[in-house]
Amino acid sequence: MMEEVIKHLHWLGHDSFMLDYGTVIYFDPYQIPKGSPEADLILITHDHFDHCSPADVQNLSSGDTVVVTNASSAKQLSGKVEILKAGETLEVKNVKIEAFPAYNTNKKFHPKKSGGLAFLLNIEGISIYHAGDTDLIEEMNTIHPDIALLPVSGTYVMTADEAAKAALNMQPKIAIPMHYGSIVGSEKDAVRFKKLLAGQIEVLIMQKE
């Protein structure tokens, strides 16, 4: 089952992913090509322009699309928007969504008080964690997903070394690096992340689609 989910998971660059496993789900869509599949569900972690892009949301939305996000991002969006806070859960289109905090501990870009989110989804028994823009935080110790999407670039988020520690804490079956190759970071960060976890956790470096 997990192998099938992975086959339908596409990295669209930066923190953006699309999962087309029955339900079409986008995470933080940003600069998505026109003509991409319409979304059933869009998840937005926080209100920075490279994560909350009203133009991308509009291009991907039909009248039936549901957007799940935090309060500050919701102010920029229209349509069917559901607001979550860390610790809350919601079920949309048979997808269970649990919100966790995402924030910086040693830098100022994503303060905890801004309400940035990470999402844990459960789809037919497979759990997927999208960490959002975050440092290595204690709340991660309670999360044990099948698939973990983790930022690795440093500067605004965890470094590859910190992301490797997060993965070791969470023990996912597969870890996938993100937040590189666009605004900040490069494939070298993803490669370092994979090397640090060699023999401990399977790491999949995805090609941008």
C-alpha positions in Angstrom: 0.0 0.0 0.0 2.7 2.5 0.9 4.5 1.8 -2.3 1.4 2.7 -4.2 1.0 6.0 -2.3 4.6 6.9 -3.1 4.0 6.2 -6.8 1.2 8.9 -6.6 3.2 11.4 -4.7 4.8 14.2 -6.8 7.3 16.8 -5.7 6.5 20.1 -7.5 9.5 22.0 -6.1 10.2 23.9 -2.9 7.6 22.7 -0.3 5.0 21.8 -2.9 3.7 18.3 -3.3 0.7 16.8 -5.1 -0.8 13.4 -4.1 -3.2 11.9 -6.6 -4.2 8.8 -4.8 -7.9 8.8 -5.3 -8.2 12.3 -3.8 -6.1 15.0 -5.4 -4.3 16.8 -2.6 -1.8 19.7 -2.9 0.6 20.8 -0.1 1.7 24.5 -0.3 1.2 24.9 -4.0 3.5 27.5 -5.4 4.2 28.3 -9.1 2.3 25.2 -10.2 1.9 25.0 -14.0 -1.5 25.8 -15.5 -3.4 22.8 -16.6 -2.3 20.8 -13.5 -5.0 18.5 -12.1 -7.8 20.2 -10.1 -7.5 19.9 -6.4 -10.0 18.1 -4.1 -8.0 19.4 -1.1 -5.3 22.0 -0.6 -3.2 22.2 2.5 -1.4 25.4 3.3 1.1 25.5 6.2 1.5 29.3 6.7 1.1 32.7 5.1 4.5 33.3 3.4 4.1 34.0 -0.3 6.0 30.8 -1.3 3.5 28.7 0.6 0.3 30.6 0.6 -0.2 31.6 -3.1 -3.8 32.8 -3.7 -3.1 32.7 -7.5 -2.1 29.0 -7.4 -5.0 28.1 -5.1 -7.4 29.8 -7.5 -5.9 28.0 -10.6 -6.1 24.6 -8.9 -9.6 25.0 -7.4 -13.0 24.0 -8.5 -16.2 24.9 -6.7 -15.8 21.8 -4.7 -12.2 22.3 -3.5 -11.5 22.6 0.2 -8.6 24.5 1.5 -7.2 23.8 5.0 -4.9 26.3 6.6 -4.2 28.5 9.6 -6.0 31.7 10.4 -3.5 34.2 8.9 -3.4 32.4 5.5 -7.2 32.1 5.4 -7.4 35.9 5.3 -5.8 35.8 1.9 -8.0 33.1 0.4 -11.6 32.6 -0.7 -13.8 29.6 -1.3 -14.3 26.7 1.0 -11.6 27.4 3.6 -11.3 25.5 6.8 -9.1 26.9 9.6 -7.0 24.7 11.9 -4.8 25.3 14.9 -2.1 23.0 16.1 -3.6 20.2 18.0 -6.9 20.2 16.1 -8.1 17.5 13.6 -10.5 17.5 10.7 -11.8 15.0 8.2 -12.2 16.2 4.6 -13.2 14.0 1.7 -12.3 10.9 3.7 -8.9 12.2 4.6 -8.1 12.6 8.2 -6.0 15.7 8.9 -4.2 16.5 12.1 -2.4 19.8 12.6 0.9 20.2 14.4 3.0 23.3 15.1 5.8 24.4 12.8 8.1 27.1 14.0 11.7 28.4 14.4 13.6 28.0 17.7 16.9 29.8 16.8 15.8 32.2 14.1 13.0 34.8 13.6 11.3 33.9 10.4 8.6 31.6 11.7 7.8 32.5 15.3 5.6 30.0 17.2 3.0 32.7 17.9 2.3 33.1 14.1 0.5 29.7 14.1 2.4 28.0 11.3 1.3 24.4 10.8 2.6 21.0 9.9 0.1 18.4 8.7 -0.3 14.7 9.4 -2.6 13.0 6.9 -4.0 9.5 7.1 -5.1 8.0 3.8 -6.3 4.4 3.8 -4.1 3.6 6.8 -0.9 5.3 5.4 0.2 8.4 7.3 2.0 11.3 5.6 3.7 14.2 7.6 4.4 17.5 5.9 6.6 19.4 8.3 6.0 22.9 6.9 8.7 25.5 7.6 10.2 24.5 10.9 13.2 23.9 13.0 13.9 20.7 14.9 11.1 21.0 17.6 10.1 18.8 20.5 6.6 18.3 19.1 8.1 16.1 16.4 8.9 13.5 19.0 5.3 12.5 19.3 4.9 11.9 15.5 5.7 8.6 13.9 4.5 8.8 10.3 5.0 6.3 7.5 6.2 9.0 5.1 7.9 12.2 6.4 8.4 15.3 4.1 11.1 17.4 5.8 12.8 20.7 5.0 16.6 20.4 4.7 17.9 23.7 3.4 18.7 25.7 6.5 18.5 29.5 6.5 14.7 29.6 7.2 14.2 26.0 8.3 16.1 23.0 9.6 19.5 22.1 8.1 20.1 18.7 6.6 21.8 17.7 9.9 18.8 18.8 12.0 16.4 17.2 9.6 18.2 13.9 9.9 17.9 14.2 13.7 14.1 14.8 13.2 13.8 11.7 11.1 15.6 9.6 13.6 13.2 10.9 16.3 10.2 10.1 14.2 11.4 6.9 12.6 9.3 7.1 9.4 9.5 4.3 6.9 10.5 6.8 4.2 11.8 10.3 4.6 11.7 12.8 1.7 13.7 16.0 1.7 12.1 19.3 0.6 12.6 23.1 0.8 15.6 23.2 -1.5 16.4 23.9 -5.2 14.2 27.0 -5.5 14.4 30.0 -3.1 17.1 28.5 -0.9 19.2 25.4 -0.6 20.3 22.9 -3.3 20.3 19.2 -4.1 23.5 19.0 -2.0 21.4 19.5 1.1 19.1 16.6 0.1 22.1 14.4 -0.7 23.7 15.2 2.7 20.4 14.3 4.4 20.3 11.0 2.7 23.9 10.2 3.6 23.3 11.0 7.3 20.5 8.5 7.4 22.1 5.8 5.3 21.5 2.4 6.8 19.0 3.8 9.3 16.0 5.3 7.4 15.2 5.0 3.7 15.5 8.4 2.0 13.9 9.2 -1.3 15.2 12.2 -3.2 12.4 13.0 -5.6 12.9 14.7 -9.0 10.9 17.9 -9.5 7.9 17.4 -11.8 
